[in-house]
Structure formats: C-alpha cells, structure tokens
Amino acid sequence: MPAPSRPGTATDPVVAQPIVPDKSIDCIGLFCPIPILKTREAMKSLAVAQILEMLSDDPGSDPDMKSWAQRTGNELVEISRNEAVYRFLVRKVRKDQLLPDQNSSSLRAVTGRRLRNN
C-alpha cells in the first residue's frame, strides 16, 4: 500500500489560481475600433507585467485583440466568453513598446516628413 502523500509533494494536484487584473475596462456596447483604442490607452497607464482586463460584446473584438496583441508584443494571457461577453486578459510586456500606429508611414502622415534609417 502506497504511503499517503504530504502537502507540497509532487503528487498534489495543481490548482490554478484565477488571474486578478490590475486594471479593468468595460467596452460593452462599443464596436470596432473603439475597444482596441480604449485597450491601447489603458495599457499606457500599466507597468510592465501588469494585466488589463477588457470586456466587450463586439464579436469582432476576438480577432481584433489577437491581432493587436501580436502587433504590439503584448501577451494575450486569456480569452473567455460568457454568452455574448468576451473577457480578455492582456499582460503588458515592455515599457518601450510601440503602438500599432507608430510605424513610419503613420508618423510620416502626422509629421509630413520621411523618416531616415540611421
């Protein structure tokens, strides 16, 4: 007969702890591109490694958030759905991240000048 396991041993089941966001924004009732724009603004106030929760009922927010996270380098930690409401948890990855609209063509449109590659 095997010996009973003690707490903290390798045979204990792993219990997942729910992720508690550092900030939450409610984008329910808003449609593309507003949830992404509000997410981008909210991420500016977070420190590296902090997590933002964004709630949205826009069906387009699922592919939009996946694309936005990939473009910005932020980590999409979790996507869940409760009926029509999506819940996204996004971890800020680095302080110096560029926003999706900060590529050279967008900057040229704003400044009217071509950027040099030095």
Z-matrix of the N, CA and C atoms (Angstrom, degrees):
N
C 1 1.445
C 2 1.533 1 107.80
N 3 1.358 2 117.08 1 129.16
C 4 1.464 3 119.61 2 -178.56
C 5 1.526 4 110.99 3 -70.50
N 6 1.315 5 114.43 4 148.77
C 7 1.475 6 120.14 5 178.65
C 8 1.516 7 109.63 6 -69.77
N 9 1.320 8 117.73 7 145.32
C 10 1.470 9 119.32 8 178.32
C 11 1.527 10 109.94 9 -65.11
N 12 1.323 11 115.62 10 145.59
C 13 1.466 12 119.30 11 -179.36
C 14 1.523 13 110.17 12 -77.53
N 15 1.305 14 115.09 13 151.37
C 16 1.460 15 121.39 14 177.46
C 17 1.522 16 108.55 15 -102.12
N 18 1.317 17 118.64 16 149.93
C 19 1.465 18 120.04 17 177.44
C 20 1.520 19 110.57 18 -54.67
N 21 1.331 20 115.06 19 138.61
C 22 1.455 21 119.97 20 178.83
C 23 1.514 22 113.70 21 89.93
N 24 1.335 23 118.48 22 -0.11
C 25 1.453 24 119.99 23 179.00
C 26 1.519 25 109.51 24 -88.01
N 27 1.308 26 116.48 25 168.44
C 28 1.458 27 122.63 26 -176.12
C 29 1.524 28 113.01 27 -64.23
N 30 1.322 29 118.44 28 -16.47
C 31 1.461 30 119.75 29 -178.54
C 32 1.526 31 113.03 30 -87.06
N 33 1.341 32 117.90 31 -6.66
C 34 1.455 33 120.37 32 177.47
C 35 1.530 34 109.69 33 -68.18
N 36 1.334 35 117.21 34 139.73
C 37 1.471 36 118.37 35 177.16
C 38 1.524 37 110.01 36 -69.41
N 39 1.315 38 115.21 37 147.68
C 40 1.458 39 120.81 38 178.28
C 41 1.525 40 107.48 39 -83.64
N 42 1.304 41 115.85 40 125.68
C 43 1.452 42 121.19 41 179.87
C 44 1.517 43 107.75 42 -106.37
N 45 1.331 44 115.87 43 119.28
C 46 1.458 45 120.29 44 179.90
C 47 1.518 46 109.93 45 -75.45
N 48 1.300 47 115.17 46 129.67
C 49 1.455 48 120.90 47 177.16
C 50 1.526 49 108.60 48 -89.05
N 51 1.324 50 117.77 49 136.05
C 52 1.467 51 118.63 50 177.68
C 53 1.524 52 110.26 51 -65.00
N 54 1.305 53 115.77 52 144.61
C 55 1.452 54 121.37 53 179.54
C 56 1.529 55 107.93 54 -82.51
N 57 1.317 56 115.60 55 126.93
C 58 1.464 57 121.17 56 178.60
C 59 1.528 58 107.80 57 -101.93
N 60 1.339 59 117.21 58 116.34
C 61 1.465 60 119.12 59 -178.56
C 62 1.528 61 111.83 60 -70.97
N 63 1.326 62 115.27 61 152.63
C 64 1.457 63 121.51 62 177.04
C 65 1.529 64 111.02 63 -82.56
N 66 1.326 65 115.90 64 -24.67
C 67 1.460 66 121.75 65 179.87
C 68 1.520 67 108.05 66 -150.13
N 69 1.323 68 116.68 67 148.50
C 70 1.454 69 120.94 68 -179.69
C 71 1.523 70 109.53 69 -133.49
N 72 1.335 71 116.03 70 139.05
C 73 1.460 72 119.98 71 174.67
C 74 1.525 73 108.63 72 -127.70
N 75 1.312 74 115.73 73 144.09
C 76 1.459 75 123.04 74 -178.37
C 77 1.526 76 108.72 75 -107.98
N 78 1.327 77 116.00 76 110.23
C 79 1.457 78 121.60 77 179.64
C 80 1.532 79 111.04 78 -110.37
N 81 1.327 80 116.69 79 21.09
C 82 1.461 81 120.84 80 179.38
C 83 1.528 82 108.65 81 -66.63
N 84 1.326 83 114.97 82 131.93
C 85 1.461 84 121.02 83 -178.41
C 86 1.518 85 113.24 84 91.42
N 87 1.337 86 117.17 85 -5.31
C 88 1.468 87 121.43 86 179.30
C 89 1.529 88 109.13 87 -103.91
N 90 1.314 89 115.65 88 147.13
C 91 1.462 90 119.75 89 -177.74
C 92 1.509 91 110.69 90 -123.65
N 93 1.321 92 114.64 91 163.48
C 94 1.459 93 124.75 92 -176.20
C 95 1.525 94 110.28 93 -45.26
N 96 1.297 95 117.68 94 131.75
C 97 1.470 96 130.83 95 8.56
C 98 1.534 97 113.76 96 -100.54
N 99 1.329 98 117.87 97 9.34
C 100 1.465 99 121.02 98 -172.02
C 101 1.533 100 113.85 99 -58.27
N 102 1.357 101 120.94 100 -45.05
C 103 1.477 102 118.23 101 178.80
C 104 1.534 103 113.75 102 -57.68
N 105 1.325 104 116.71 103 -38.63
C 106 1.475 105 119.94 104 178.72
C 107 1.520 106 110.41 105 -69.25
N 108 1.322 107 117.42 106 -41.71
C 109 1.466 108 120.28 107 179.29
C 110 1.528 109 111.03 108 -63.67
N 111 1.318 110 117.32 109 -41.70
C 112 1.471 111 120.59 110 178.12
C 113 1.530 112 110.66 111 -67.65
N 114 1.327 113 117.13 112 -36.01
C 115 1.466 114 120.58 113 176.28
C 116 1.517 115 110.47 114 -63.33
N 117 1.317 116 116.00 115 -46.33
C 118 1.465 117 120.96 116 179.48
C 119 1.526 118 110.76 117 -58.68
N 120 1.317 119 117.80 118 -45.11
C 121 1.460 120 121.71 119 179.51
C 122 1.528 121 111.35 120 -64.34
N 123 1.333 122 116.65 121 -42.97
C 124 1.470 123 120.53 122 -178.94
C 125 1.523 124 110.96 123 -65.10
N 126 1.326 125 117.89 124 -35.17
C 127 1.473 126 121.14 125 -179.01
C 128 1.521 127 111.55 126 -65.30
N 129 1.321 128 117.55 127 -27.15
C 130 1.463 129 120.71 128 -179.58
C 131 1.523 130 111.74 129 -61.25
N 132 1.328 131 116.88 130 -31.51
C 133 1.465 132 120.20 131 -176.32
C 134 1.532 133 113.18 132 -86.51
N 135 1.329 134 116.98 133 -5.49
C 136 1.461 135 120.36 134 -178.93
C 137 1.524 136 111.65 135 -90.73
N 138 1.309 137 115.36 136 151.30
C 139 1.466 138 121.66 137 172.69
C 140 1.529 139 108.65 138 -86.66
N 141 1.306 140 116.22 139 162.10
C 142 1.459 141 120.99 140 176.92
C 143 1.525 142 109.27 141 -55.43
N 144 1.316 143 116.41 142 136.71
C 145 1.470 144 126.44 143 178.97
C 146 1.527 145 113.41 144 82.42
N 147 1.317 146 118.69 145 -7.13
C 148 1.457 147 119.16 146 175.74
C 149 1.523 148 110.00 147 -76.98
N 150 1.333 149 115.35 148 159.25
C 151 1.458 150 121.21 149 -173.73
C 152 1.522 151 111.00 150 -119.18
N 153 1.325 152 114.53 151 134.58
C 154 1.458 153 122.90 152 175.88
C 155 1.517 154 109.30 153 -106.07
N 156 1.318 155 115.96 154 135.96
C 157 1.464 156 121.89 155 172.06
C 158 1.522 157 107.06 156 -104.98
N 159 1.342 158 115.94 157 128.69
C 160 1.455 159 121.11 158 176.93
C 161 1.519 160 107.99 159 -123.73
N 162 1.327 161 116.83 160 126.56
C 163 1.456 162 122.77 161 177.63
C 164 1.515 163 108.58 162 -106.29
N 165 1.338 164 116.28 163 135.64
C 166 1.462 165 120.91 164 -178.83
C 167 1.521 166 110.00 165 -151.73
N 168 1.327 167 115.72 166 145.82
C 169 1.459 168 119.65 167 173.62
C 170 1.526 169 111.34 168 -110.90
N 171 1.323 170 116.80 169 11.04
C 172 1.464 171 121.75 170 175.92
C 173 1.526 172 108.46 171 -80.32
N 174 1.343 173 118.59 172 117.62
C 175 1.474 174 120.24 173 -179.67
C 176 1.529 175 112.86 174 -58.26
N 177 1.317 176 116.92 175 -26.91
C 178 1.460 177 120.57 176 178.72
C 179 1.514 178 113.54 177 -74.79
N 180 1.333 179 117.24 178 -11.45
C 181 1.462 180 119.11 179 -177.74
C 182 1.530 181 112.03 180 -68.62
N 183 1.332 182 117.65 181 -26.88
C 184 1.467 183 119.79 182 179.15
C 185 1.528 184 111.20 183 -62.22
N 186 1.335 185 119.98 184 -58.46
C 187 1.469 186 118.27 185 178.09
C 188 1.531 187 112.56 186 -67.21
N 189 1.336 188 117.05 187 -31.99
C 190 1.463 189 119.83 188 179.71
C 191 1.526 190 111.43 189 -63.52
N 192 1.330 191 117.48 190 -44.85
C 193 1.464 192 120.90 191 -179.47
C 194 1.526 193 111.26 192 -66.34
N 195 1.327 194 116.88 193 -39.17
C 196 1.471 195 119.70 194 178.06
C 197 1.521 196 110.31 195 -62.09
N 198 1.311 197 116.76 196 -44.82
C 199 1.460 198 121.43 197 179.65
C 200 1.530 199 111.27 198 -66.13
N 201 1.327 200 116.57 199 -44.27
C 202 1.461 201 121.06 200 -179.02
C 203 1.529 202 110.91 201 -62.44
N 204 1.318 203 116.98 202 -44.68
C 205 1.470 204 120.51 203 179.93
C 206 1.520 205 110.62 204 -61.80
N 207 1.315 206 116.41 205 -41.02
C 208 1.468 207 119.76 206 179.71
C 209 1.529 208 110.83 207 -65.83
N 210 1.327 209 117.07 208 -42.92
C 211 1.471 210 120.75 209 -179.18
C 212 1.521 211 112.42 210 -66.73
N 213 1.338 212 117.33 211 -37.85
C 214 1.458 213 120.31 212 -174.95
C 215 1.518 214 113.15 213 -90.04
N 216 1.328 215 117.06 214 -15.82
C 217 1.460 216 120.15 215 -178.86
C 218 1.516 217 113.52 216 85.98
N 219 1.326 218 117.43 217 3.98
C 220 1.464 219 120.01 218 175.47
C 221 1.516 220 109.14 219 -75.35
N 222 1.333 221 116.57 220 155.58
C 223 1.459 222 121.10 221 -176.39
C 224 1.528 223 110.09 222 -97.31
N 225 1.321 224 116.26 223 118.34
C 226 1.454 225 121.42 224 174.87
C 227 1.521 226 106.85 225 -82.19
N 228 1.329 227 116.09 226 97.93
C 229 1.454 228 123.02 227 -171.40
C 230 1.523 229 111.84 228 -74.45
N 231 1.321 230 116.49 229 -40.21
C 232 1.463 231 119.76 230 -175.47
C 233 1.519 232 110.37 231 -154.94
N 234 1.333 233 115.03 232 141.78
C 235 1.459 234 122.35 233 170.68
C 236 1.513 235 106.04 234 -127.80
N 237 1.315 236 116.08 235 126.89
C 238 1.459 237 119.69 236 175.31
C 239 1.522 238 108.00 237 -136.77
N 240 1.309 239 114.76 238 165.40
C 241 1.461 240 119.73 239 -178.29
C 242 1.512 241 109.32 240 -141.87
N 243 1.316 242 116.17 241 131.87
C 244 1.450 243 122.67 242 175.36
C 245 1.526 244 106.41 243 -122.53
N 246 1.327 245 115.30 244 101.19
C 247 1.466 246 122.83 245 -172.93
C 248 1.525 247 108.53 246 58.37
N 249 1.325 248 118.88 247 -116.88
C 250 1.468 249 120.23 248 -175.72
C 251 1.527 250 113.26 249 -91.85
N 252 1.329 251 118.25 250 -3.41
C 253 1.466 252 121.06 251 -174.69
C 254 1.525 253 110.90 252 -101.55
N 255 1.328 254 114.74 253 123.57
C 256 1.463 255 122.16 254 175.16
C 257 1.526 256 108.38 255 -90.54
N 258 1.333 257 115.08 256 146.00
C 259 1.465 258 121.84 257 174.58
C 260 1.522 259 107.40 258 -125.27
N 261 1.317 260 115.35 259 120.34
C 262 1.460 261 121.63 260 179.92
C 263 1.520 262 108.45 261 -113.75
N 264 1.325 263 116.44 262 134.41
C 265 1.458 264 122.25 263 172.92
C 266 1.521 265 107.27 264 -115.36
N 267 1.324 266 115.93 265 121.38
C 268 1.460 267 121.88 266 -176.00
C 269 1.515 268 109.38 267 -123.62
N 270 1.337 269 115.70 268 128.23
C 271 1.471 270 121.44 269 177.71
C 272 1.523 271 108.80 270 -97.89
N 273 1.333 272 115.46 271 129.94
C 274 1.465 273 120.14 272 175.78
C 275 1.522 274 108.07 273 -72.26
N 276 1.317 275 116.53 274 127.86
C 277 1.454 276 120.76 275 -172.47
C 278 1.522 277 113.50 276 -93.68
N 279 1.302 278 117.80 277 -42.85
C 280 1.458 279 118.54 278 -179.51
C 281 1.525 280 110.99 279 -147.89
N 282 1.307 281 114.38 280 153.73
C 283 1.454 282 121.40 281 -175.76
C 284 1.525 283 112.01 282 -68.59
N 285 1.313 284 116.92 283 -39.82
C 286 1.464 285 121.23 284 -173.03
C 287 1.523 286 113.67 285 -90.37
N 288 1.321 287 118.04 286 22.12
C 289 1.457 288 120.00 287 -176.33
C 290 1.518 289 111.21 288 -63.17
N 291 1.298 290 114.75 289 143.71
C 292 1.450 291 121.03 290 175.56
C 293 1.514 292 108.65 291 -84.52
N 294 1.293 293 115.74 292 145.20
C 295 1.451 294 119.67 293 174.54
C 296 1.516 295 108.34 294 -81.36
N 297 1.326 296 118.59 295 155.78
C 298 1.459 297 120.67 296 -175.96
C 299 1.514 298 113.99 297 -56.46
N 300 1.323 299 118.20 298 -26.98
C 301 1.449 300 120.07 299 -177.04
C 302 1.532 301 112.68 300 -94.58
N 303 1.332 302 118.04 301 12.79
C 304 1.450 303 120.24 302 -178.81
C 305 1.529 304 112.50 303 -101.87
N 306 1.312 305 117.25 304 34.55
C 307 1.458 306 118.14 305 173.85
C 308 1.520 307 108.03 306 -87.05
N 309 1.309 308 116.94 307 171.34
C 310 1.459 309 120.34 308 -171.66
C 311 1.525 310 113.01 309 -62.13
N 312 1.326 311 119.65 310 -37.12
C 313 1.464 312 120.01 311 -178.47
C 314 1.519 313 111.22 312 -66.72
N 315 1.352 314 117.57 313 -37.25
C 316 1.463 315 119.98 314 178.42
C 317 1.523 316 110.67 315 -70.00
N 318 1.332 317 116.81 316 -40.04
C 319 1.445 318 119.78 317 178.45
C 320 1.520 319 110.86 318 -65.93
N 321 1.315 320 117.43 319 -36.93
C 322 1.457 321 121.19 320 178.01
C 323 1.521 322 109.53 321 -63.71
N 324 1.336 323 116.94 322 -39.94
C 325 1.458 324 120.53 323 179.19
C 326 1.527 325 110.91 324 -64.36
N 327 1.313 326 117.28 325 -35.15
C 328 1.464 327 121.02 326 -179.53
C 329 1.524 328 111.14 327 -78.30
N 330 1.334 329 116.89 328 -45.02
C 331 1.465 330 120.40 329 -174.61
C 332 1.523 331 112.85 330 -89.17
N 333 1.331 332 116.89 331 -20.90
C 334 1.453 333 119.86 332 -176.94
C 335 1.514 334 112.85 333 77.46
N 336 1.342 335 117.12 334 5.84
C 337 1.461 336 120.98 335 -178.96
C 338 1.513 337 110.67 336 -121.36
N 339 1.301 338 115.97 337 151.12
C 340 1.440 339 121.95 338 175.18
C 341 1.523 340 108.67 339 -83.09
N 342 1.329 341 116.46 340 136.76
C 343 1.458 342 120.87 341 179.03
C 344 1.516 343 110.24 342 -81.84
N 345 1.331 344 116.15 343 141.61
C 346 1.461 345 120.32 344 176.98
C 347 1.507 346 110.33 345 -94.45
N 348 1.310 347 117.09 346 144.83
C 349 1.466 348 122.42 347 174.31
C 350 1.512 349 108.41 348 -93.21
N 351 1.308 350 118.02 349 102.51
C 352 1.479 351 121.96 350 178.73
C 353 1.474 352 109.12 351 -104.54
